[in-house]
Amino acid sequence: MARRFEAITVIGSGAWGTALAAVAARAGAHTTIWGRDPQVLSAIREQGMNTRYLPDIPLPNSLQADADMGSALAGAEAVMIVVPSRVLRSVCAQVAQHIAPDVPVAVCAKGIEAETGLLMTQVAAQELGDRPVGVISGPTFAHETALNNPTAATVAFPFTKADRENPNESVAARFAVSLSTEAFRAYVSDDVVGVEIGGAVKNVVAVACGMMTGAGFAENTRAALITRGMDEMKTIADALGGRRETVTGLSGAGDLTLTCSSPTSRNMSLGTQLGQGIPRGECFEGRPVVVEGEVNARSVAQLADKLGLDLPICRAVNAILHEGAPLGQTFAELWSRPIEAEPRAMDVLFDHPANPAAIANLAERIS
C-alpha cells in the first residue's frame, strides 16, 4: 500500500473545504483546516460543525481549526487548497511562505483564470515554485461528502520516471490512500490537464442546461447539451495536451452529469432562473452568490478564441451572460447550426434546413 500523509492541512473553510477536511480526518490523518472567517472556525472548534456552510452535519472530533495560516501549515506533509478560483493565486502566494519546498499541494478549485487563460494548477505552480502541484476533482457535492455518503473523485498529479517505476510512492497514490475511507473512494491519474478541464467546463454546460430547463424543456434537451458539452470538454483537453479518455471519467462525465442534473448546483440554479426570465440581479433572491460557471464562461470563450476552437455551447452561454445576447434567439441558433458528424473523423458539414421563420418560432418558445 502507498504511504499515507500523516498530517494534512486544508486551506479554505467553505463547504467543500470543510467536507474534504472531514474526509481526511475520517481517513486517519491529523487534519487542520484554515479559513478567513473566525466565526466559522470557532464553530468547528467549539460545536464540531460548520454552522454557516454545512449546518447540522457533525464533523470528526479530531478535526482542528486554526485562524493563523502559518500555524495551520506547520508540520503539514500535504496541503489541499479549496478556495474560489478568483482568489487562488493570492492564496497560493501566502501558502508558499509557510511550507517546505517538497510539500505537495492539491488544488481543489475549478476554473480557468480569466486574465491569463491558465488552468488552476498552472496558476498555483507559478506561485508555489517547484513544489508538486496536482488536482482533486470529481462528482462531489460538499453536503453529501460531509454526510459520508459513498463518493468518488480523481487525484491527478504529474508522474515522474520514478513514479512510473514505483507508482505506490507517487504523490497521487499517497493522496489517494490518505483520503480513501469506506465511503470516499479516490482514483489516481497522471492527466492533470484532462482532469482540470472537466471541472472547469462542466460548470458552463450546467448553466446551459439550467437555462433550457427554466425555459420549460426537459430530458431530451438536457441529454443533448450534456453529450455535446462533453465533446467540447474533450476538444479543449485535447488542444491543451490532455487525454480525451480522461474526460469520460469521474472528473469529466461524472462531474458534468451531476452538475447538470441537480437543482442544488448553483450553476444549474442560475441557468434555470435566467431561463425563467428572472433578471440576473434578482437571481438567488438578490443575494450576491458567486457562480463559477458564470465566471468561467468568459474565460473558456477567451481560451477558445486563443486556441481557435469551436465550442458552440460555451460560446452561447458566454454571449448570454456577458454580451447581452437574447437567450431564446441564441439557443435557437445553436440548434440550427450546420449539421456535423459523429465521429468527427468523418469530417462532414452541411447547412441545416431550418428556415428563419422556424428558428424564430423556436426562439419564441424558449423565451
N, C-alpha and C positions, 0 to 999 in steps of 0.2 A: 504494500500500500504506500502511496505517496505520503510524505511527511506533512502533517498539519501545521498551520501557523498557530502558535500558541497565544499570540497577542495581536488583536486586530482593532484598528480604530476606524470608525465611520465618521466622515465629515459631512454633516448635514442632518438635521433633526426633523425634517419634514416626514410625510407619511412613508415614502419609500425608504428613506434613510433609516427610519426607526424600524421598519419591517425587516430590512437587511441586517440591522444590528441584532434584532431578536433572533434571526436565523443563525447568525454567527455564535451568539451566546448559547442557543439551544444545542449547537453542534459541539460545544465544549471549549470554545476559545474565550480567553479573557478579553472581553469586548467593552470598548469605551465609545460613547457617541458624543460628538461635539456639535453645537449649533449656535446660532446668533441670538436666539430668543431665550433669555434666562428663565422665563416662566415655564416654557416647555421643558427645559432641562430640570428645573425644580420639581415639576410634576412627575417626571420619570424617576427621579431620585426618591421623592417622598411618597408618591402614590402608586408607583410601579406601572404607570401608563402615560402615554402621550395624550393628554386630555384635549389638546387642540386639534390634532390631525388624525388620531386613532382612538377616540374616546371609547371607554368601556372594554378595551382589549388589554388584558393583563400581559405585562412584559416579563421576561425572565428576571428573577431576583438578582442574578449575577450581573446584569447589565449596568454598567457605570455611565454616568453622565457628567461631563466636565465642560464648563464655560470657557476655560482657558485652553487655546489651541495647543500651545507648547506643552502643557501638562497632559492634555489628552493624547498627544502623539508620542510622548516619552515612552520609550521601550516598545513601540509598535513594530511588529515584524512585517505587517502588511496593512495597507490602507485602502478603504473604499471611499471615493468622493461622490456624494449623492446630492448634488445641488442643481438648480436650474441652469440650462445651457448658457444663458446670458451672463452668468457670473462665474462660470467655470474657470476662465483664465485668471481672474484676480484671486480666486480661492486657491488655485494651484500654486500661484506665486507665493502665497502665505505658507502653504504646506511645505514647500521646498525649503523654507528656512528652518524647519523643525525635524526633518527626518534624515536618516543616514543615506549615503549615496546608493546603497544596494537595496533599499526598501521598495518592493513593488507596489504600484498604485493601480487599482482597478477603477476606471471611470464608469459611473452608473448614470450619467446624463445622456440624453438622446438629442441629437440635432446636428446642424451644420452652422458654423459661425458665419454670420451674415457678411461681415466686413472682409473676410479672407477666403471663404469657401472651404475652410478646413473642417475636417471631422473632429469630434470632441477629443479623441485620443491624440490627434495631431496638435490640437491646442494645448492639451496637458503636457505633451512631450516638450513643447517649446519652453514651458515654464519649469518643468521638473528636471531638465537636463537628461543625463544618461540613465536615469532610473527606469526599470522595466515598467512599461505602461500598457495596459490592456483594457478590456471592456467586459462588463457583465450585463446581459440583456436577455429578454425573453417575454413570453406572455404572462405577465406578473402584475396583477392588481395588488397594491400595497395592503389593502384591507384583508384580502383573502390570505395573503402570505403571512401577515401578522397573526391571523387566526390559526396558523399552522395547517391550512388546507394543503393537500397534495399539489405541489407546484414544481415546475421545471424551468431551468434557464441555462444559458450558454455562457461559459467563461472563455474568452479568447485573448491570448497573448501571442506575440511573435515567438516562433520556435527557433532556437539556435541549433547548430550542428550537435552540440552536446545534448540538447533536449530531445532530438530525434533518436539519438543513440540510447538515451535513458529517459523516456517520457515521464516516468514517475517523479523525477526531480524537476520537471518543468514548473514554472510559476503557475501556469494554467491548471495543472494537475493538483498542485498544492492548494490553490484557491478552491478548486472543486471539492476536495475532500474536507477542507476546512469549513465549508458551508453545507455539505450534504448531511441530511438527517433522515429519519424515517419518512418525513413529509416533503422535504426540499431535496430535489434531485438536480445535480449540476452536470452538464455535459462540457466537454473540452473541445476547443477549436484553436487552430493557428491562423484563421482567416479574420483578422481584426476588422478589415475594411468591410467584408461581407456582412459581418455581424452588426457593425455600426450603421450601415446603410439601411438595413431592415428597421432598426429602431428609429431612425430619423424620418424616413419617407412614409412609414405606415401612419404617422400622425396626420400627414397631409391627406392621404387617401381616406382616413377616417372622417375628416371634415367633409370630404366629398360625399361619402356615404350618408352622413348626417343630413347634409343639405337635401339630398334626394328623398330621404326618409321623411324629413319635415315637410317636403312638398307633396307627400302623400303616396309615394311609390314604395314598393315592398321588396320581397326576397329576390326576384329576378334582377332588379336593378342593382341591389347591393352585391349580389354574387358577381355580376359583370364588373362592377367597379373594383371589387376585391381582386378578382383574377387579373384584370388588365393593370390594376395598380401594382400587383406583384411583378408583372412584366416590366413596369417602369423601374421598380426596385432592382431587378436583375440588370437592366440596361445601365443604371448608374454604377452598380457594383462592378460590372464587367469593365466599364470605362476607367474605373479607378484602381483596377488591379485585383479586385475581389473575385470570388468564385460564385457563379450563378447558382450552384448547388446549395451554397450556404443560405441563400435567400428562401429556399424551400424548407428550411429548418425552423427551429423554435424562435430564433430572433427575427425571422422574416415572416414566413407564412403563419407561424403560431401567433406572434405578436399582432400581425395585421388582422387576423381573424378575430382575435379577442377585442381589439380596439374598435373594429368596425361593426361589432355585433352587440355592444353593450351600451345602454344609455348612461351607465355610470362613468364612461370615458368622457373626459372634458372635451376632447376633440370631437367625438360623436355628438355630444350635447350641444356644443357651439354650432356645428353644422345644422343640427335639427332645428334649433331656434331660428337660425338665419333662413332655413328653408320654409319655415312657418311665417316668414315675413317680419320677424322681430328685428328692429334695428340693432346694430352691434352694441351701441351704448346701453341698450336696455336688456341685453342678454345677461343671464345669471342674476336677474332682478337688479341689474345695475351695479353689481359688485365687480371690483377690478380683478377678475380671475385671469391668471396667465394661462394661455392655451398654447402648448408647444407647437401644435400643427399650424397655428396662425403665424407664429414666428418663423417656423421652418419653411412655410410655403414660399416666402420671398427668397430665402437662401437657397432652396432647392431649385427654384426657377433661375436664379442667378448662376448657379453651378451648371445648369443645363445649357444656358447661353454660352458659358465659358467653354464647355466641352462639346458644344454643337449637338446636343441630344434632343430627341423628340420625346417629350414627356407630356402628352396632352392633358391627362387628368391633373397632374401637379400644376401645370400652367393655367388650367381653368380655375382651380382653387385660388391660385395667386392673383389672377385677374379679378376675381370677385372680391377677395378680401382686401387687396391693396391697390387696385387700379380702377375701381368703380364700375367694373363690368356688371351688367344685369345678370342675375342668377339664371333666370329662365332661358334667355337667349344664349347664354354661354353654354349651358348644358345641352340645349337643343343642337347647337352647332357641334358640340363634342360628339353627339350621337350620329351626326350626318357627315362626319369626316370621310375622306376617301377610304374605300374598303381595302383592308390589308389581309395578309395570310397568316395562319398559324400552322406550321412554324415560320419564323422569319426567313429561314433559308430558302423558302420558295420565291422570295423577292417579287411579290405580286402587289400591285397597287393600281386601283382604278376608281373613277368617280362614283360617289354614292348617288343613287337615282332619286332621292327625295327632292321634291321641288320646294322653292322658297315658301310657298303657302303652307305646305305640310310642316316645314320646320318652324314657321311662325306659330302654327297651331300647337305644336309640342311645347314651344316656349311659353305659350299662354297657359297650358296645363300645368307646367312646372311652377310658374309664377303664381 
